[in-house]
């Protein structure tokens, strides 16, 4: 079985987030939650709970973002 990039989801205090997802992305998110549940043995009660760890992982592994963060000349006002 392929190792997924996410591990078990921590049961933290919930934070309400409202976001509109395209239907195909939502289906992928549900399928990912099912695969993660099979891999970890822990069911994901709400696939939306995957969004935060996915974004965190994406940001943590984005080399361009890491370089931009380290660059002293980069500021929030310079981003599009």
Secondary structure, 3 states (H helix, E strand, C coil): CCCCCCCCCCCCCCCCCCCCCCHHHHHHHHHHHHHHHHHHCCCCCCHHHHHHHHHHHHHHHCHHHHHHHHCCCCCHHHCC
